Amino acid sequence: MNRGGPDILDDVDNGTHQHLSTMQALLLESEDIASFLQDFTELLTGRLTVADGHRWCAITLLRDRKAVTAVSSGPAARELDALQNSFTHGPCMTAIRENTVIRAGDLRTDGRWPQYQAAAVAQGVRSVLGMPFDLDDDARAGLNIYSDIPHDFDPEMIATIEFEKNLAADALRLAVRMAGQRESESDLRAAMESRTVIDLAVGIIMGQNRCSQEEAVSILKTASNHRNVKLRELATELVASVSSMPTRTAFES
């Protein structure tokens, strides 16, 4: 792998098992979807760390024509993603809208997004990789990776990053689906804050039944309908049955 990048594609079977285990551990250790995605971006950034440059990761959600940074690997990544989101056109916004992987090899010479490019280069960005998530119809999102290395992200690295992204995509789809159930919520961040207790209940059901996230959500919904109790109230009851500690969102200090 060039520039000391991750080399996890030599043994596909072992690599898949290892990374699935890592994602499962992240999910079980996270309090909610927001903290899971936060851990994912930090983990991915760590795996992409190189000695001769910097790479920053963020996940952008596009809902109601508004781009919002859902999570980022750190303050610098959040600032770079906010810069991207302030422009109508850019590599990451193009990746989300066109549902395709977009690579900008060197923003100093790539002329596809002149206004964004000038601003990004001024902040030290040289290469950008935008990669869409497969979401429900009413929301779109993308994994954005910024680099100060010109001509960064070779095909092998892109394949590696896409492999990692696919492992996290199911969790993001679940988060967006939950966000859609709250009409009063305008973006994913607010929805994830308000849905913490449901996420915890889903985790409890997964542990008790050794089932997937989607199966756990289905079990919770079925019980809610059968008992004619609101989903959040049932989730609160379930969480209280296994812990006396109050629930806390990932955004509370």
C-alpha positions in Angstrom: 0.0 0.0 0.0 1.4 3.4 -0.9 2.3 5.9 1.8 2.0 3.4 4.5 -1.7 3.0 4.0 -3.7 0.1 5.5 -3.1 -3.3 3.9 -6.2 -5.5 4.7 -7.0 -7.0 1.3 -4.4 -9.7 1.2 -6.6 -12.2 3.0 -10.2 -11.4 2.3 -11.8 -14.0 4.6 -9.7 -13.2 7.6 -9.9 -9.5 7.0 -13.7 -9.6 6.7 -14.1 -11.5 9.9 -11.7 -9.2 11.8 -13.4 -6.0 10.6 -16.9 -7.4 11.2 -15.8 -8.1 14.8 -14.4 -4.6 15.1 -17.6 -3.1 13.9 -19.7 -5.3 16.2 -17.5 -4.3 19.1 -17.9 -0.6 18.3 -21.7 -1.0 18.0 -22.0 -2.8 21.3 -19.8 -0.4 23.1 -21.5 2.7 21.7 -24.4 4.4 23.5 -26.2 5.2 20.3 -25.8 5.5 16.6 -24.2 8.9 16.8 -21.4 7.6 19.0 -21.0 4.6 16.8 -20.5 6.7 13.7 -18.1 9.0 15.7 -16.0 6.0 16.7 -16.1 4.8 13.1 -14.7 8.0 11.7 -12.0 8.1 14.4 -11.1 4.4 13.7 -10.9 5.0 9.9 -8.8 8.1 10.4 -6.4 6.1 12.6 -6.1 3.5 9.9 -5.4 6.1 7.3 -2.7 7.9 9.3 0.5 8.4 7.5 3.9 9.8 8.5 4.2 12.3 5.6 0.7 13.8 5.6 -2.7 14.2 7.2 -6.1 12.8 6.4 -9.4 13.9 8.0 -12.8 12.1 7.9 -16.3 13.3 8.2 -19.9 12.1 7.4 -22.3 14.5 5.8 -26.0 14.1 5.8 -28.1 15.7 3.1 -31.8 16.2 4.1 -34.3 18.7 2.7 -31.5 20.2 0.5 -29.5 21.0 3.6 -26.0 19.6 4.2 -25.1 18.9 7.8 -21.9 17.3 9.2 -23.2 14.4 11.3 -19.9 13.3 12.8 -16.2 14.0 12.2 -12.9 12.7 13.3 -11.9 15.9 15.0 -12.2 19.7 15.0 -10.1 20.1 11.8 -12.2 17.5 9.9 -15.4 19.3 11.1 -14.1 22.7 9.8 -13.1 21.2 6.4 -16.5 19.5 6.1 -18.3 22.7 7.1 -16.3 24.5 4.3 -17.4 21.8 1.8 -21.0 22.1 2.9 -21.0 25.9 2.5 -20.7 25.4 -1.3 -23.4 24.1 -3.5 -20.8 22.2 -5.6 -17.8 20.2 -4.5 -16.4 16.7 -4.7 -18.3 15.4 -1.7 -21.6 17.0 -2.6 -21.2 15.6 -6.1 -20.6 12.1 -4.7 -23.7 12.3 -2.6 -26.0 13.7 -5.3 -24.7 11.5 -8.1 -24.4 8.4 -5.8 -20.9 7.7 -7.1 -17.3 7.7 -5.8 -15.6 11.0 -6.5 -11.8 11.6 -6.3 -10.1 14.9 -6.6 -6.5 14.2 -7.1 -5.1 17.7 -6.8 -7.4 20.6 -6.1 -4.7 23.0 -7.4 -5.2 21.7 -11.0 -8.7 20.1 -10.9 -11.1 22.6 -12.4 -14.4 20.9 -11.7 -15.4 23.0 -8.6 -13.4 26.3 -8.9 -15.0 28.2 -6.0 -14.7 25.4 -3.6 -11.3 24.4 -4.8 -9.8 27.9 -4.1 -11.2 27.9 -0.6 -10.1 24.3 0.2 -6.6 24.9 -1.2 -6.3 27.9 1.0 -7.0 25.6 4.0 -4.2 23.2 2.9 -6.4 20.5 1.3 -4.9 18.9 -1.8 -6.9 15.7 -2.4 -10.5 14.8 -1.6 -12.4 11.5 -1.7 -16.2 11.5 -1.5 -18.0 8.3 -1.1 -21.8 7.9 -0.9 -23.7 5.8 1.6 -26.6 3.7 0.4 -29.6 5.1 2.3 -33.3 5.3 2.2 -35.0 7.4 -0.5 -35.7 10.5 1.6 -32.1 11.1 2.8 -28.6 10.9 1.4 -25.2 10.9 3.1 -21.5 10.5 2.3 -18.2 9.7 3.8 -15.8 12.6 3.1 -12.0 12.2 3.4 -9.7 15.2 3.1 -5.9 15.0 2.6 -3.0 17.4 2.4 -1.2 14.9 0.1 -1.4 15.7 -3.7 -2.7 12.8 -5.8 -3.7 10.8 -2.7 -6.2 7.8 -2.7 -5.0 5.2 -5.1 -7.4 2.5 -6.3 -6.4 0.0 -3.7 -6.9 2.5 -0.9 -10.3 3.5 -2.3 -11.3 -0.2 -2.3 -10.2 -0.5 1.3 -12.1 2.6 2.4 -15.2 1.4 0.6 -15.0 -1.9 2.4 -14.9 -0.1 5.7 -17.7 2.2 4.7 -20.0 -0.7 3.7 -19.6 -2.2 7.2 -20.9 1.0 8.8 -23.6 1.7 6.2 -26.3 -0.5 7.9 -26.0 1.5 11.1 -26.3 4.8 9.2 -29.4 3.5 7.4 -31.0 2.6 10.7 -30.2 6.1 12.1 -31.8 7.8 9.1 -34.8 5.5 9.3 -35.3 6.5 12.9 -34.8 10.2 12.0 -37.6 9.9 9.5 -40.0 8.7 12.2 -39.6 12.1 14.0 -41.3 14.7 11.8 -40.4 17.4 14.2 -36.6 16.7 13.8 -35.0 18.6 11.0 -31.7 16.7 10.9 -30.0 13.5 11.9 -28.1 15.0 14.9 -31.3 16.1 16.6 -33.0 12.8 15.8 -30.1 10.8 17.2 -30.1 12.8 20.5 -33.8 12.2 21.0 -33.6 8.5 20.1 -30.9 7.4 22.5 -33.2 5.3 24.7 -34.5 3.5 21.6 -31.0 2.7 20.4 -30.1 1.4 23.9 -33.2 -0.8 23.9 -32.3 -2.1 20.5 -28.8 -3.0 21.8 -30.3 -4.8 24.8 -32.6 -6.9 22.5 -29.6 -7.7 20.2 -27.7 -9.0 23.2 -30.6 -11.0 24.6 -31.6 -12.6 21.3 -28.3 -12.6 19.5 -29.9 -11.0 16.5 -29.2 -8.2 14.0 -30.1 -4.5 14.5 -33.0 -4.7 12.0 -34.4 -7.8 13.7 -34.1 -6.1 17.1 -35.9 -3.0 15.8 -38.7 -5.3 14.4 -39.0 -7.1 17.7 -39.3 -3.7 19.6 -41.9 -2.4 17.1 -44.0 -5.6 17.3 -44.0 -5.5 21.1 -45.0 -1.8 20.9 -47.9 -2.5 18.6 -49.0 -5.6 20.6 -49.1 -3.7 23.9 -50.4 -0.5 22.3 -47.5 1.4 23.9 -45.5 4.1 22.2 -42.1 2.9 21.0 -40.1 5.3 23.2 -42.1 4.4 26.3 -41.5 0.7 25.8 -37.8 1.3 25.1 -37.6 3.4 28.3 -39.2 0.6 30.3 -36.8 -2.0 28.8 -33.7 0.1 29.6 -34.9 0.7 33.1 -35.4 -3.0 33.7 -31.6 -3.6 33.2 -30.1 -0.4 34.5 -31.0 2.2 37.1 -28.7 4.8 35.6 -30.3 7.6 33.6 -29.8 7.5 29.8 -27.4 10.1 28.3 -26.9 11.2 24.7 -23.5 11.3 23.0 -23.8 15.1 22.8 -24.0 15.7 26.5 -20.8 16.8 28.3 
